[in-house]
Amino acid sequence: MAWGLLIVAVDLRFDDLDVVPDPLGWLFALAALTSLAGRHRAFGLASSAAFVGLVVSVPLWFGGQDALELVHLVAELVVVFSVCTAVMAVCPAHRASADRLRWWTLGVTAAGAITVVLAREDDALAPLALVVVLAGLVVFVLVVLLLFRAAREPAPGRDLSGV
C-alpha cells in the first residue's frame, strides 16, 4: 500500500502527461487495502476511499479539473487517516506515531488547502502556502515510512505485508 501511495504522490509530467500514472498507484493501494479489510474496519473504509481515488484519478491523469482534484485530495486524506487508525489497532508498537501522523495529516491537509486557495487570490500568501505544502510532504513521507515499518513488524496471527 505504501508503494501505491508513493506512486499517487509522485507527479512526473512531460507535456502535461503524468508518466507515473496515479491510477496505477491507486490500484496497488486498493489491492493491498482490500486484502487487509478483514483485519480492521478502518482498512475497509480506506479501501472504499482508494476506489474513489482510482475512479477520479483516471480523468485527472489526462488533465486536471478542480472539482475532481478536491475529491482526489479528500480520498487521499481518508485513506491515510483510516490506515493510520487501523495501524493503531492492529500494530500497538506504532500506535502513538500512527495517531500523531493521522492528526498531522488532517491538519496539514486542511491548512494546505486553505492557504493554496488564499494564495491564488493574494500573491503575498504564496510563501506561506509553500511552507504548508512542504510540511504536508514531510508528514506524507513519515506516513509512508510508518507503513513500511508496520508491514515488516512480525506478530503472531497478523500479516500486514500488504501495508
Beta strands, then each sheet from edge to edge (+ up, - down):
strand 1: 13-14
strand 2: 17-18
sheet 1: 1+ 2-
end
